[in-house]
């Protein structure tokens, strides 16, 4: 007997309700108009449909394909390649724990394990109340602030298992924990709309964008001939040119 089991093919995805479709189509028209070739707007459109449902659903994939005259297979290939597009609904607050090399060495793995234990969920799962989802993520280019936890892509720096546990408790309690840098938190769906390319209307969002930390900027300052704090007169040493005559 063969072990091959034949199943029914997947049915076509249902369209959005008429009023939702009309609203999203207007937004999609604006996004597509920013590009000389329509299909170049696929990434923003995927963020747009994620802002509607908290993930990229078959309905969202169908919508993107129709707007850009692509096949659903083409859209699915992109949506499943990039990890920022969720295939299951994210929580109101999507918590990402960096476990790449430096964050891991400084405690990132312990933070992730503690949050999974505390919340009773595993990686890429969401709490039953829909408030918190958790994901192990790769480097966020903030190594000088390690270990780093992100909530809806806003930075919470220099975390510990205890501080990360308090962070998710504050989020579930409806408090307003402030990111270490950057603007105030908004929901995952609101963040997805900002990532689609629509204005970030949070007060001070532009002015509050994060900057590099002191360890990140040390090499740049030395290269410019600037003195570092506590090391007056320190200069970068010019590299030796190999192969030059003595």
C-alpha positions in Angstrom: 0.0 0.0 0.0 1.2 3.5 -0.8 1.7 6.0 2.0 0.7 8.8 -0.3 -2.5 10.5 0.8 -4.4 12.7 -1.5 -6.2 15.6 0.0 -8.7 18.1 -1.4 -7.0 21.2 -2.9 -7.3 24.4 -0.9 -10.3 26.5 -1.7 -9.7 30.0 -3.0 -9.4 32.6 -0.3 -12.5 34.6 0.5 -12.3 38.3 -0.4 -12.5 41.0 2.2 -16.0 42.4 3.0 -16.9 45.2 0.5 -16.3 48.1 2.9 -12.9 46.7 4.0 -11.9 46.0 0.5 -12.8 49.6 -0.6 -10.8 51.1 2.2 -7.7 49.0 1.6 -7.9 49.5 -2.1 -7.7 53.2 -1.6 -4.7 52.8 0.6 -3.1 50.4 -1.8 -3.6 52.9 -4.7 -1.6 55.5 -2.8 1.2 53.0 -2.0 1.4 51.7 -5.6 1.6 55.2 -6.9 4.9 55.7 -5.2 6.6 53.2 -7.5 7.4 53.2 -11.2 6.5 49.5 -11.4 3.4 48.3 -9.4 4.8 45.1 -8.2 7.5 47.0 -6.3 4.8 47.9 -3.8 4.4 44.3 -2.6 6.3 44.7 0.6 4.3 47.8 1.7 1.0 46.1 0.7 1.9 43.0 2.8 2.3 45.4 5.8 -1.0 47.0 4.9 -3.0 43.8 5.0 -1.1 42.7 8.2 -2.3 46.0 9.8 -5.9 44.8 9.0 -5.8 41.4 10.6 -2.6 41.2 12.6 -1.0 38.7 10.2 -0.9 38.0 6.5 -3.9 35.8 5.8 -4.9 34.0 2.5 -7.4 36.8 2.1 -4.7 39.4 2.4 -2.5 37.5 -0.1 -5.4 37.4 -2.5 -5.9 41.2 -2.1 -2.2 41.9 -2.8 -2.2 39.7 -5.8 -5.3 41.4 -7.3 -3.9 44.9 -6.7 -0.6 44.1 -8.3 -1.7 41.7 -11.0 0.4 38.9 -9.5 -0.4 35.3 -8.7 -1.1 34.3 -5.2 1.9 32.0 -5.5 4.2 34.9 -6.2 2.8 36.9 -3.2 3.0 33.9 -0.9 6.6 33.3 -1.8 7.5 36.8 -0.6 5.2 36.7 2.4 6.8 33.5 3.7 10.4 34.6 3.0 10.4 37.6 5.3 9.9 36.9 9.0 8.3 40.2 9.8 5.2 39.0 8.0 3.2 36.9 10.4 1.2 33.8 9.3 -0.6 33.6 12.6 -2.2 36.6 14.4 0.3 38.5 16.5 -0.7 39.8 19.9 -1.4 43.5 20.5 2.2 43.6 21.7 4.6 41.5 19.7 7.7 40.9 21.9 10.9 40.0 20.1 13.9 38.7 22.0 17.3 38.9 20.3 19.2 35.6 20.8 22.0 36.4 18.3 25.6 36.1 19.5 26.2 39.1 21.8 22.7 39.2 23.2 22.8 35.5 23.8 26.1 35.7 25.6 24.8 38.4 27.8 21.6 36.6 28.7 19.2 36.7 25.7 18.5 33.0 25.8 17.7 33.2 29.5 15.3 36.1 28.8 13.5 34.2 26.1 13.2 31.1 28.3 11.9 33.1 31.2 9.2 34.9 29.1 8.1 31.6 27.6 7.8 30.1 31.1 6.1 33.2 32.5 3.6 33.6 29.7 3.0 29.9 29.2 3.6 30.0 25.5 6.3 28.9 23.0 8.1 30.8 20.3 5.7 32.3 17.7 2.7 31.8 19.9 0.2 34.3 21.4 -1.3 34.4 24.9 -4.9 33.4 25.2 -6.0 37.0 25.9 -4.4 38.1 22.6 -2.2 40.6 24.4 1.3 39.2 24.0 3.0 37.2 21.3 6.7 36.2 21.5 9.3 35.6 18.9 13.0 34.8 19.0 14.6 37.2 16.5 18.0 37.8 15.0 20.3 40.8 15.4 18.6 44.2 15.7 21.8 46.1 15.1 21.8 47.3 18.7 24.6 45.2 20.1 25.9 48.0 22.3 22.6 47.8 24.2 22.5 44.0 24.6 20.5 42.1 25.7 17.8 43.8 23.6 14.0 43.1 23.7 11.8 44.8 21.2 8.0 45.4 21.5 6.4 46.2 18.2 9.9 47.0 16.9 10.6 49.6 19.6 13.8 49.1 21.7 14.0 48.0 25.3 17.7 47.9 26.0 19.9 46.2 28.5 17.2 43.7 29.6 17.4 41.0 32.2 15.0 38.1 32.8 13.4 40.1 35.7 13.0 43.3 33.8 11.6 41.5 30.7 9.1 39.7 32.9 8.0 43.0 34.4 7.8 44.5 30.9 5.2 42.0 29.7 3.3 42.2 33.0 3.1 46.0 32.5 1.8 45.5 29.0 -0.9 43.1 30.0 -1.9 45.4 32.8 -2.5 48.2 30.4 0.4 50.3 31.6 2.4 52.4 29.2 6.1 51.3 29.5 8.3 53.6 27.6 10.9 52.3 25.2 14.5 53.0 26.0 14.6 55.2 22.9 12.1 56.0 20.2 8.5 56.9 20.3 5.8 55.6 22.7 4.4 52.1 21.9 1.4 51.6 19.7 -0.3 48.3 18.8 1.1 45.7 16.4 -1.5 46.6 13.8 -0.8 50.3 14.1 2.9 49.5 13.8 2.3 47.5 10.6 0.5 50.4 9.1 3.4 52.7 9.8 5.8 50.1 8.3 3.5 50.1 5.2 4.6 53.7 4.7 1.9 55.8 6.2 2.7 58.7 8.6 3.8 57.9 12.1 1.5 60.3 14.0 2.7 59.4 17.5 3.8 62.6 19.3 7.5 63.1 18.8 8.0 60.0 16.8 10.4 61.5 14.3 12.4 63.4 16.9 12.6 60.4 19.2 14.2 58.0 16.7 17.0 56.1 18.3 20.7 56.8 17.7 23.8 54.7 18.0 25.2 54.1 21.5 28.6 55.2 22.7 30.4 51.9 22.0 29.0 51.9 18.4 30.2 55.5 17.8 33.6 55.1 19.4 35.4 54.0 16.3 33.7 56.8 14.2 34.8 59.4 16.7 38.4 58.2 16.8 38.5 58.1 13.0 37.4 61.7 13.0 40.2 62.6 15.4 37.8 63.3 18.2 38.8 62.5 21.8 36.8 59.9 23.7 35.4 60.7 27.1 38.2 59.9 29.7 40.9 59.5 27.0 41.9 63.1 26.0 44.0 63.2 22.9 43.4 59.6 21.8 43.7 59.2 18.1 43.0 56.4 15.7 46.2 54.8 14.3 46.4 54.9 10.5 46.7 51.4 9.0 50.0 50.4 7.5 49.9 50.1 3.7 51.2 46.6 2.8 53.6 46.4 -0.1 55.0 49.9 0.0 58.7 50.5 -0.2 60.7 51.3 2.9 
